[in-house]
Each structure stands twice: as structure tokens, then as C-alpha cells.
Amino acid sequence: MIAGIKQFFDRFIDPGTHAAGPAKEHALQVATAALLLELTRADGDISATERDAVAVALRSHFALDAAEYDTLLALATEETRQANDYYQFTSLINRHCSREEKLVIVENLWRVAMADAHLDAHELHLMRKLADLLYIGHADNAAAKQRAREAANLPAVQPSNT
């Protein structure tokens, strides 16, 4: 199985690869799932609500059934274990996604970060880093954060904590 996963990533997620059609879409799904999984690990405590938020984000964003979601999660989990950094994921997203699509990804990342109703300093740091790697400006990142906060029915925070 690991050889198959490595072959998939060497073929479709390698920085020099320009996949098209269903292969490109699948690679984008894995890259997005990997970023979401990394965010769940940022605060050192992967809660059930965070896992549920990842499932909701991926299943609704990519219209996945349960089996497709399980396969995607397994691929993304294995890839995050082998990854040295976030570049392999963000570079793929940057090459193949529009600004609007990346904003949706960032908003989903914020939703996962807020799933446990607490934003840890590590989660905030990772969110800033991922937004920068995805070339999402501060204003757009803050707007995505606010939309996620409203969707989660969380109270607004003071400007110094955003």
C-alpha cells in the first residue's frame, strides 16, 4: 500500500507534475485533506469535533461518499507522515486553484481550527503560515476567519487577538 501511495504522489503531487482531469482533482483533494489534518495536529490535541469538522469540510467541498472519504483520509494521513513541510501541498493548490478556490480552502481550515471552540497559538501560527503559502492576503484571511467564526457561532474576539 505504501508503494502505491508513494507512486501516486510521485506522479501527481511532485512539484514538476502537471496532472489533468480526474487525477488533478484527486491530487487536490489529497493536498487539501493533508493541510486539514496538519491543522488538527497543531495544538497537540486532535479532538472528535476537529475530526468531524475535517469530515464535513472534505465531504461537502468535494462531494465525497463515505468510502471515498475514507480512502482520501488514508492517503492524506500517509502523505502527512512522510512530508517534510507544507510546500508540496500548497504548491499544488497554488498551481491548480483559483483565488476563490483557495479562499474556500482557507475558510475550511479556519472551521477546523475553530471546531473545538478554542484557537490555540499554534493553530493561529499555522493558519498565518498556510495563508501566506497559499498567497492569501491578510484581509482575505481575516474575512475567511470571520466567516468561519460566524458559521461556528463563536463570539467575536478583540482586534488584538485576531
C-alpha positions as CSV (number, residue, x, y, z in Angstrom):
1,M,0.0,0.0,0.0
2,I,2.8,2.4,0.9
3,A,4.4,1.9,-2.5
4,G,1.1,2.7,-4.2
5,I,0.7,5.8,-2.2
6,K,4.3,6.9,-3.0
7,Q,3.8,6.2,-6.7
8,F,0.6,8.3,-6.6
9,F,2.3,11.2,-5.0
10,D,5.4,11.0,-7.2
11,R,3.2,11.0,-10.2
12,F,0.6,13.7,-9.3
13,I,1.9,15.8,-6.4
14,D,5.6,16.1,-7.3
15,P,6.2,19.8,-7.9
16,G,7.1,19.3,-11.6
17,T,4.0,17.3,-12.4
18,H,1.0,18.9,-14.2
19,A,-1.8,16.4,-13.8
20,A,-5.1,17.0,-15.6
21,G,-8.7,15.9,-15.2
22,P,-9.7,13.4,-12.5
23,A,-6.1,12.8,-11.5
24,K,-5.5,16.5,-10.8
25,E,-8.8,16.7,-8.9
26,H,-7.8,13.8,-6.7
27,A,-4.4,15.2,-6.1
28,L,-6.0,18.5,-5.0
29,Q,-8.3,16.6,-2.7
30,V,-5.3,14.8,-1.0
31,A,-3.4,18.1,-0.7
32,T,-6.4,19.8,0.9
33,A,-7.0,16.9,3.2
34,A,-3.4,16.9,4.2
35,L,-3.5,20.5,5.2
36,L,-6.7,20.0,7.2
37,L,-5.1,17.0,9.0
38,E,-2.0,19.0,9.8
39,L,-4.1,21.7,11.3
40,T,-5.9,19.2,13.6
41,R,-2.4,18.3,15.0
42,A,-1.3,21.9,15.5
43,D,-2.4,22.2,19.1
44,G,-1.3,18.7,20.1
45,D,-4.8,17.5,20.8
46,I,-6.9,16.0,18.0
47,S,-10.5,16.3,19.2
48,A,-13.5,14.4,17.9
49,T,-15.0,17.8,16.9
50,E,-11.9,18.6,14.8
51,R,-12.1,15.2,13.1
52,D,-15.8,15.8,12.5
53,A,-15.0,19.2,11.0
54,V,-12.5,17.7,8.7
55,A,-15.0,15.1,7.5
56,V,-17.7,17.8,6.9
57,A,-15.3,20.1,5.1
58,L,-14.0,17.3,2.8
59,R,-17.2,15.5,2.2
60,S,-19.2,18.7,1.4
61,H,-16.4,20.5,-0.5
62,F,-15.6,17.5,-2.8
63,A,-19.0,15.7,-2.7
64,L,-17.5,12.5,-1.3
65,D,-19.3,9.5,-0.1
66,A,-18.1,7.6,2.9
67,A,-15.9,5.2,1.1
68,E,-14.2,8.0,-1.0
69,Y,-13.7,10.0,2.2
70,D,-12.1,7.1,4.0
71,T,-9.7,6.5,1.1
72,L,-8.9,10.2,0.8
73,L,-8.2,10.3,4.6
74,A,-5.9,7.3,4.4
75,L,-3.9,8.8,1.5
76,A,-3.7,12.2,3.2
77,T,-2.7,10.7,6.5
78,E,0.1,8.7,4.9
79,E,1.3,11.7,3.0
80,T,1.4,13.9,6.0
81,R,3.6,11.3,7.8
82,Q,6.1,11.5,5.0
83,A,6.0,15.2,4.4
84,N,8.9,17.4,5.4
85,D,6.9,20.6,5.1
86,Y,3.7,22.1,3.7
87,Y,5.1,23.2,0.3
88,Q,4.2,20.0,-1.6
89,F,0.6,20.6,-0.7
90,T,0.4,24.4,-1.0
91,S,2.3,24.5,-4.3
92,L,-0.1,22.0,-5.9
93,I,-3.0,24.1,-4.7
94,N,-1.4,27.3,-5.9
95,R,-0.8,25.8,-9.4
96,H,-4.3,24.5,-9.9
97,C,-6.7,26.5,-7.8
98,S,-8.1,30.0,-8.4
99,R,-8.0,32.6,-5.7
100,E,-11.7,31.9,-4.9
101,E,-11.0,28.2,-4.5
102,K,-8.1,28.9,-2.2
103,L,-10.3,31.2,-0.1
104,V,-12.7,28.3,0.4
105,I,-9.8,26.0,1.5
106,V,-8.6,28.7,3.9
107,E,-12.1,29.1,5.3
108,N,-12.4,25.3,5.8
109,L,-9.0,25.4,7.6
110,W,-10.4,28.1,9.9
111,R,-13.5,26.0,10.5
112,V,-11.4,23.0,11.6
113,A,-9.2,25.3,13.8
114,M,-12.4,26.6,15.5
115,A,-14.2,23.3,15.8
116,D,-13.2,22.8,19.4
117,A,-14.3,26.4,20.2
118,H,-10.7,27.4,21.0
119,L,-7.9,28.9,18.9
120,D,-4.6,27.8,20.2
121,A,-1.4,29.9,19.5
122,H,0.0,27.0,17.4
123,E,-3.2,26.9,15.3
124,L,-3.1,30.7,14.8
125,H,0.6,30.4,13.7
126,L,-0.1,27.6,11.3
127,M,-3.1,29.4,9.8
128,R,-1.0,32.5,9.1
129,K,1.7,30.3,7.6
130,L,-0.7,28.4,5.4
131,A,-2.4,31.6,4.3
132,D,0.9,33.1,3.3
133,L,2.0,29.9,1.4
134,L,-1.4,30.0,-0.4
135,Y,-0.8,33.7,-1.3
136,I,-3.9,34.7,0.6
137,G,-3.6,38.3,1.9
138,H,-4.2,39.4,5.5
139,A,-7.6,41.0,4.7
140,D,-8.9,37.9,2.9
141,N,-7.5,35.6,5.6
142,A,-9.2,37.7,8.3
143,A,-12.5,37.7,6.3
144,A,-12.3,33.9,6.0
145,K,-11.6,33.6,9.7
146,Q,-14.7,35.7,10.5
147,R,-16.9,33.7,8.2
148,A,-15.7,30.5,9.9
149,R,-16.3,32.1,13.3
150,E,-19.9,33.1,12.4
151,A,-20.5,29.6,11.0
152,A,-19.4,28.1,14.3
153,N,-21.5,30.6,16.2
154,L,-18.4,31.7,18.2
155,P,-18.3,35.1,19.8
156,A,-16.2,37.8,18.2
157,V,-12.8,38.5,19.8
158,Q,-11.0,41.7,20.4
159,P,-8.9,43.0,17.5
160,S,-5.6,42.3,19.3
161,N,-6.4,38.6,19.3
162,T,-7.3,38.1,15.6
